[in-house]
Amino acid sequence: MKITAIETIPYSIPYLKPLRFASGEVHSAEHVLVQVHTDEGLVGVADAPPRPFTYGETQQSVIAVIEKIFAPQLTGMDVFAREQVHARLHRTVGNPAAKSAVDMALWDIAGQALSQPVTQLLGGYTDRMRVSHMLGFDAPERMAEEAERIRDTYGITTFKVKVGRRPITLDLDVCRALREVLGDEAELYVDGNRGWTASESAAALRALEPVGITLAEELCPADDVLGRRWLVRQCPVPFVADESATTPAEVTRSLLDGAATAISVKTARTGFTQSQRVLFQCEGMGAEVVMGNQIDGQLGTVCTVAFGAAYAAASRRAGELSNFLDMSDDLLTEPVTIADGTIAVRDLPGLGVAIDPDKLTRYRQDR
């Protein structure tokens, strides 16, 4: 089966409220829908969520690199020749979201062709994942109210708390308020998006000991090499590398250099093929993983669940799977549902998704 075309469709869906964190804020999902067409009529889909404040990609750059470079290189290639596909993709540096969307769309086609869900092709470990909900910057009482609502509505009891503001007491007050409202049964962990210095991070970790957090992610920049090592050595919980470890090589450096003791895996950043390599690396080196979220919509969430549920190591912790709840709408004909704090994998060939043509017409930006 041959690739005949790769289509890119920019779209924008507003968020119900801005999502704010130390490295930026998001007011709408300005993503790119990627569709890979084949000579047998099968079409694979995936979402590319550009994050210019983290990886330098924009809607325009995703479209340009796919249309001008990737599509000409890949058209005519066998859908199942993944190593050859990746060799051509990696002739171009960077562009992680664009590469990942192409990769996942090809896996979608493979699943459809073989009449198997992608999660089964990847590993098929379990049929669902527990959900962690991410809380963006706001006043303590409002963040606590949101957490209570999410818990009571969806049964979610794991929360990722965005931190990294100054003074650090702004975020410490939030964490204390969340623990008071949610009780001891809730799991809380923090993500600084590189917003603090190493010394500020160390002070925050000491102050958070009574709160009982379970993970600390990117509290200070990895480029602060000595400060980061110093911080990680004294961190009482796994220290997660996310945006500082976006390739297998960066994962190796982060773990061996003492810049992290755990890794965030994001299918929006490493697709399925590279995410496998990152996951297996972490298993071999004894590092925990958490399935992360690149402020994904429902299509991105389906991809994360498909990958995370495929492996024991990837499904051990709750995955960051609920950011789509903050979006005012979505493109899928069959929405993602959260029940009892979990999302089930789709028992359909490929990714098991279909795009609503009316919604795509409404939100696309190229017409």
Backbone torsions as a table, in degrees:
resi	resn	phi	psi	omega
1	MET	NA	129.7	-173.3
2	LYS	-109.2	147.4	171.9
3	ILE	-74.8	127.3	179.2
4	THR	-107.4	-25.6	-179.6
5	ALA	-166.3	153.4	172.5
6	ILE	-125.5	119.4	-175.1
7	GLU	-105.0	138.2	177.0
8	THR	-120.7	129.9	-178.2
9	ILE	-128.5	108.2	176.3
10	PRO	-74.8	139.8	176.8
11	TYR	-145.2	162.4	-179.6
12	SER	-140.3	125.3	176.9
13	ILE	-124.5	123.1	-177.1
14	PRO	-65.8	149.5	170.8
15	TYR	-85.6	152.0	178.0
16	LEU	-65.7	-32.2	175.0
17	LYS	-152.9	151.7	179.9
18	PRO	-61.5	142.0	173.4
19	LEU	-101.1	117.6	-173.2
20	ARG	-114.3	140.7	178.3
21	PHE	-155.0	177.2	-168.1
22	ALA	-64.2	-29.8	-175.5
23	SER	-97.6	1.0	179.2
24	GLY	160.6	-169.1	175.3
25	GLU	-148.8	155.4	-175.2
26	VAL	-126.4	128.7	179.8
27	HIS	-107.4	-21.0	177.9
28	SER	-153.2	154.7	176.8
29	ALA	-84.0	93.9	178.2
30	GLU	-98.2	84.0	-171.8
31	HIS	-110.3	179.7	175.6
32	VAL	-128.4	119.8	173.8
33	LEU	-81.0	126.3	-179.0
34	VAL	-110.9	127.7	179.1
35	GLN	-124.7	122.1	177.6
36	VAL	-101.6	123.1	-177.8
37	HIS	-101.0	149.7	-179.1
38	THR	-128.6	165.8	-179.8
39	ASP	-75.4	-6.4	176.2
40	GLU	-103.5	8.5	174.9
41	GLY	88.4	-5.6	177.3
42	LEU	-79.2	142.3	180.0
43	VAL	-126.8	124.8	175.7
44	GLY	-99.5	144.1	-177.9
45	VAL	-126.3	153.2	172.7
46	ALA	-162.3	166.1	-177.4
47	ASP	-113.0	139.1	174.6
48	ALA	-114.5	105.7	177.8
49	PRO	-93.9	100.1	-179.2
50	PRO	-68.0	141.0	176.7
51	ARG	-131.5	83.8	-174.1
52	PRO	-60.9	-29.8	-178.3
53	PHE	-78.4	-6.4	179.6
54	THR	-119.3	-47.1	-174.6
55	TYR	-117.7	-4.6	176.7
56	GLY	84.5	-0.8	179.9
57	GLU	-85.9	147.8	173.3
58	THR	-129.0	169.9	173.5
59	GLN	-52.1	-47.5	-175.7
60	GLN	-63.9	-39.3	-178.8
61	SER	-71.1	-37.0	177.2
62	VAL	-61.5	-47.8	179.8
63	ILE	-61.9	-45.2	-176.3
64	ALA	-63.3	-46.8	-175.7
65	VAL	-68.6	-35.2	178.2
66	ILE	-70.8	-47.8	-175.4
67	GLU	-72.2	-38.4	-173.7
68	LYS	-89.9	-28.5	-173.8
69	ILE	-118.5	-57.8	-172.9
70	PHE	-67.7	-48.2	-176.8
71	ALA	-58.8	-47.9	177.3
72	PRO	-61.4	-33.6	-178.9
73	GLN	-74.3	-31.5	-171.9
74	LEU	-99.4	-20.8	-179.2
75	THR	-60.4	130.1	-177.1
76	GLY	94.8	-10.3	-179.4
77	MET	-80.5	155.7	176.4
78	ASP	-71.4	132.1	180.0
79	VAL	-56.9	-33.1	-174.6
80	PHE	-89.8	-1.9	-179.7
81	ALA	-85.7	62.5	-171.1
82	ARG	-62.4	-39.0	-179.2
83	GLU	-65.4	-39.3	176.6
84	GLN	-66.4	-40.7	177.6
85	VAL	-58.8	-47.1	-177.2
86	HIS	-69.4	-32.4	176.1
87	ALA	-60.8	-38.6	179.3
88	ARG	-75.2	-39.9	178.0
89	LEU	-60.4	-40.0	-173.7
90	HIS	-82.9	2.5	167.1
91	ARG	-64.4	-26.2	178.7
92	THR	-100.6	128.7	-178.5
93	VAL	-79.6	159.9	175.7
94	GLY	66.0	-149.3	178.4
95	ASN	55.5	49.0	-174.2
96	PRO	-63.8	-41.2	-177.7
97	ALA	-67.5	-39.2	178.7
98	ALA	-64.0	-46.8	179.2
99	LYS	-63.1	-41.8	-176.8
100	SER	-65.5	-39.8	179.7
101	ALA	-63.5	-42.5	177.2
102	VAL	-61.4	-45.4	-179.9
103	ASP	-59.5	-48.4	-176.4
104	MET	-69.3	-33.7	175.9
105	ALA	-63.9	-36.5	177.7
106	LEU	-68.2	-38.2	174.1
107	TRP	-63.9	-38.3	176.4
108	ASP	-58.8	-44.6	177.7
109	ILE	-62.7	-43.8	-179.7
110	ALA	-59.4	-43.7	178.4
111	GLY	-62.9	-42.1	177.7
112	GLN	-62.5	-43.3	-177.8
113	ALA	-64.8	-34.5	-177.8
114	LEU	-96.3	1.5	-178.8
115	SER	57.0	40.3	179.7
116	GLN	-132.2	141.4	172.0
117	PRO	-61.7	145.4	178.2
118	VAL	-56.3	-39.0	-178.1
119	THR	-60.9	-31.3	176.2
120	GLN	-72.4	-40.0	178.0
121	LEU	-63.4	-34.1	-178.8
122	LEU	-75.4	-38.7	-176.6
123	GLY	177.6	-34.3	173.2
124	GLY	63.8	38.8	-174.8
125	TYR	-72.3	-48.1	-176.8
126	THR	-141.5	171.7	-174.2
127	ASP	-104.7	6.3	-179.4
128	ARG	-162.9	166.2	174.9
129	MET	-130.5	143.9	171.0
130	ARG	-71.8	151.0	-172.3
131	VAL	-110.5	134.9	169.3
132	SER	-109.0	137.8	-179.5
133	HIS	-106.4	134.3	-178.4
134	MET	-93.7	133.1	-179.0
135	LEU	-111.8	116.6	178.8
136	GLY	-83.5	171.6	-175.7
137	PHE	-56.1	132.5	171.8
138	ASP	-169.3	-179.2	177.2
139	ALA	-68.4	151.0	-177.9
140	PRO	-53.1	-43.9	-176.8
141	GLU	-66.5	-35.8	179.9
142	ARG	-73.3	-36.9	176.8
143	MET	-67.9	-37.0	176.8
144	ALA	-66.6	-39.4	177.6
145	GLU	-63.1	-42.5	178.4
146	GLU	-63.1	-44.4	179.9
147	ALA	-60.8	-43.3	177.6
148	GLU	-61.3	-43.1	-179.9
149	ARG	-63.9	-43.5	179.7
150	ILE	-64.7	-42.2	178.1
151	ARG	-62.3	-47.7	-174.8
152	ASP	-72.0	-30.4	-177.7
153	THR	-84.6	-41.0	-171.0
154	TYR	-115.7	-5.8	-179.6
155	GLY	75.9	17.0	-179.7
156	ILE	-81.6	131.1	-179.0
157	THR	-125.0	9.6	176.5
158	THR	-117.6	131.0	-175.3
159	PHE	-133.6	132.0	173.3
160	LYS	-98.2	121.9	-173.7
161	VAL	-105.8	120.4	176.8
162	LYS	-73.1	128.6	178.6
163	VAL	-131.0	-177.6	177.9
164	GLY	119.9	8.5	178.6
165	ARG	-86.3	165.6	174.8
166	ARG	-123.3	139.2	-5.5
167	PRO	-68.0	159.1	-175.7
168	ILE	-62.0	-20.0	179.2
169	THR	-61.4	-25.9	177.2
170	LEU	-57.0	-44.8	-178.1
171	ASP	-83.6	-31.6	176.2
172	LEU	-62.4	-40.2	178.4
173	ASP	-62.9	-37.4	177.8
174	VAL	-63.3	-48.3	-177.6
175	CYS	-62.0	-39.9	178.1
176	ARG	-66.0	-39.6	179.2
177	ALA	-65.1	-39.5	179.2
178	LEU	-64.8	-43.7	179.5
179	ARG	-63.6	-40.4	-179.6
180	GLU	-63.7	-41.5	-176.6
181	VAL	-77.2	-40.8	-172.7
182	LEU	-88.1	-19.3	179.9
183	GLY	80.6	179.2	-174.6
184	ASP	-71.4	-19.8	-175.3
185	GLU	-75.3	-17.5	-179.3
186	ALA	-81.1	145.3	173.6
187	GLU	-98.4	129.3	178.1
188	LEU	-122.4	135.8	169.9
189	TYR	-141.7	164.4	-168.6
190	VAL	-123.3	150.4	179.0
191	ASP	-135.6	117.7	-175.7
192	GLY	-94.1	-9.2	-177.5
193	ASN	45.5	37.7	174.5
194	ARG	68.2	22.0	-172.8
195	GLY	-79.2	-23.0	-177.7
196	TRP	-105.2	164.6	167.3
197	THR	-80.6	170.3	178.0
198	ALA	-62.3	-40.3	-178.9
199	SER	-70.0	-39.2	175.3
200	GLU	-62.7	-41.1	179.3
201	SER	-62.4	-42.1	179.4
202	ALA	-63.6	-41.8	177.9
203	ALA	-63.3	-40.3	179.5
204	ALA	-65.5	-42.0	180.0
205	LEU	-62.2	-40.5	177.6
206	ARG	-62.7	-42.8	-178.9
207	ALA	-69.0	-25.9	-177.0
208	LEU	-87.4	-5.1	-179.2
209	GLU	-55.0	-43.7	178.3
210	PRO	-65.9	-23.7	179.6
211	VAL	-72.2	-34.9	177.0
212	GLY	82.0	53.4	176.4
213	ILE	-75.6	158.9	-175.3
214	THR	-111.1	-18.0	178.4
215	LEU	-147.2	154.2	172.3
216	ALA	-131.7	124.9	-173.9
217	GLU	-118.8	128.8	170.5
218	GLU	41.8	49.4	-177.7
219	LEU	-67.6	-35.3	177.8
220	CYS	-132.6	164.6	-177.2
221	PRO	-65.2	140.1	174.9
222	ALA	-69.7	-22.0	177.5
223	ASP	-67.5	-20.7	171.6
224	ASP	-80.4	74.5	-164.2
225	VAL	-57.9	-52.3	-176.9
226	LEU	-69.6	-41.3	178.6
227	GLY	-63.1	-39.8	179.6
228	ARG	-65.1	-45.2	178.3
229	ARG	-60.2	-45.4	179.2
230	TRP	-58.0	-43.1	-179.3
231	LEU	-66.7	-46.9	-176.3
232	VAL	-63.6	-36.7	179.8
233	ARG	-60.8	-30.8	-177.4
234	GLN	-101.6	-0.4	-177.7
235	CYS	-69.5	126.9	-175.1
236	PRO	-80.3	-6.4	179.9
237	VAL	-129.8	166.4	176.9
238	PRO	-54.9	134.5	179.4
239	PHE	-101.9	118.5	-170.5
240	VAL	-95.1	128.0	169.1
241	ALA	-92.0	129.9	179.8
242	ASP	-120.9	-90.0	-177.0
243	GLU	-69.4	-11.3	176.4
244	SER	-89.0	-3.7	-178.7
245	ALA	-137.2	78.0	-171.2
246	THR	-103.2	-3.2	178.3
247	THR	-135.0	162.1	176.1
248	PRO	-55.0	-38.1	179.6
249	ALA	-65.5	-43.0	178.8
250	GLU	-65.9	-34.5	176.7
251	VAL	-62.3	-46.5	179.0
252	THR	-59.2	-47.6	-179.6
253	ARG	-61.6	-43.8	-178.0
254	SER	-60.3	-43.9	-177.0
255	LEU	-74.0	-43.1	-178.6
256	LEU	-72.5	-31.0	-179.0
257	ASP	-83.0	-5.3	-178.7
258	GLY	78.3	21.5	178.4
259	ALA	-88.8	-6.4	179.1
260	ALA	-165.8	159.6	173.4
261	THR	-125.1	0.6	177.2
262	ALA	-150.2	164.2	-173.1
263	ILE	-134.2	138.2	171.6
264	SER	-90.9	125.3	178.2
265	VAL	-102.7	125.2	-179.8
266	LYS	-125.7	116.4	-179.8
267	THR	-65.4	-27.2	176.8
268	ALA	-66.4	-17.4	-176.6
269	ARG	-107.4	-31.5	-177.6
270	THR	-126.6	12.7	178.0
271	GLY	57.7	-155.5	174.6
272	PHE	-93.1	-39.6	-174.7
273	THR	-67.4	-50.5	179.3
274	GLN	-71.4	-31.7	177.0
275	SER	-63.0	-36.7	174.3
276	GLN	-57.4	-45.8	-176.9
277	ARG	-65.3	-40.0	177.5
278	VAL	-64.6	-45.4	-178.6
279	LEU	-61.7	-47.6	-177.7
280	PHE	-65.6	-35.0	174.8
281	GLN	-59.3	-48.1	-178.9
282	CYS	-62.6	-41.3	177.6
283	GLU	-60.4	-44.8	-178.7
284	GLY	-65.6	-28.1	-177.9
285	MET	-98.7	1.7	176.8
286	GLY	74.7	28.1	180.0
287	ALA	-104.8	135.7	176.5
288	GLU	-71.7	158.2	174.4
289	VAL	-128.3	155.8	171.1
290	VAL	-131.8	136.8	177.6
291	MET	-77.7	114.9	-174.6
292	GLY	-91.6	179.4	-175.8
293	ASN	-133.0	130.0	177.7
294	GLN	-101.4	42.1	-173.8
295	ILE	55.1	52.9	-175.3
296	ASP	-77.4	151.8	166.0
297	GLY	-83.2	-164.8	-176.4
298	GLN	-68.9	-35.5	178.0
299	LEU	-63.4	-44.3	176.1
300	GLY	-62.9	-35.7	178.2
301	THR	-66.0	-41.7	176.6
302	VAL	-57.5	-41.6	179.1
303	CYS	-64.5	-43.5	-180.0
304	THR	-64.1	-41.5	178.2
305	VAL	-64.8	-43.2	-179.8
306	ALA	-58.2	-43.4	180.0
307	PHE	-74.5	-50.2	-175.7
308	GLY	-59.9	-40.4	-178.9
309	ALA	-73.3	-12.8	-177.2
310	ALA	-75.9	-16.6	-172.1
311	TYR	-134.6	144.7	178.1
312	ALA	-61.9	-46.2	-176.5
313	ALA	-65.9	-36.1	-177.0
314	ALA	-78.1	-21.9	-177.5
315	SER	-101.0	0.9	-176.3
316	ARG	-66.3	-41.1	177.5
317	ARG	-99.8	158.7	174.5
318	ALA	-63.0	138.2	178.8
319	GLY	-92.8	152.1	-179.6
320	GLU	-82.7	91.5	-163.7
321	LEU	-124.8	7.6	-168.5
322	SER	-117.6	12.6	-179.3
323	ASN	-62.3	-24.0	179.3
324	PHE	-63.7	-18.1	177.8
325	LEU	-64.5	-22.6	-179.9
326	ASP	-86.0	-4.0	179.8
327	MET	-89.1	147.4	-177.6
328	SER	-77.8	-15.6	-179.3
329	ASP	-165.2	-177.3	177.8
330	ASP	-156.2	178.1	-174.3
331	LEU	-102.0	-13.5	-172.6
332	LEU	-78.5	144.3	176.0
333	THR	-73.5	-32.2	178.8
334	GLU	-114.2	102.3	-173.1
335	PRO	-64.6	154.4	171.5
336	VAL	-72.8	135.0	178.9
337	THR	-120.8	143.8	175.9
338	ILE	-112.5	122.9	-179.8
339	ALA	-133.7	130.5	-179.9
340	ASP	53.4	37.1	175.6
341	GLY	74.4	15.7	-178.7
342	THR	-133.8	159.5	170.0
343	ILE	-121.8	128.6	180.0
344	ALA	-84.6	147.5	173.4
345	VAL	-70.2	156.9	-179.4
346	ARG	-89.3	122.8	-177.2
347	ASP	-90.0	57.4	-179.7
348	LEU	-135.3	157.5	-180.0
349	PRO	-58.8	145.6	-179.4
350	GLY	67.5	-140.2	175.6
351	LEU	-79.9	-16.3	177.6
352	GLY	74.1	30.4	-177.4
353	VAL	-121.3	157.3	171.7
354	ALA	-137.2	142.9	-179.4
355	ILE	-91.3	130.7	177.1
356	ASP	-73.0	115.1	-175.7
357	PRO	-65.0	-33.4	-179.7
358	ASP	-68.0	-41.6	179.2
359	LYS	-68.9	-37.7	178.1
360	LEU	-63.5	-40.6	177.0
361	THR	-61.9	-39.8	-176.9
362	ARG	-67.0	-38.8	-170.2
363	TYR	-104.0	-11.6	-178.5
364	ARG	-66.9	151.8	-172.0
365	GLN	-114.9	7.4	-176.7
366	ASP	-104.9	13.4	178.9
367	ARG	-137.4	NA	NA
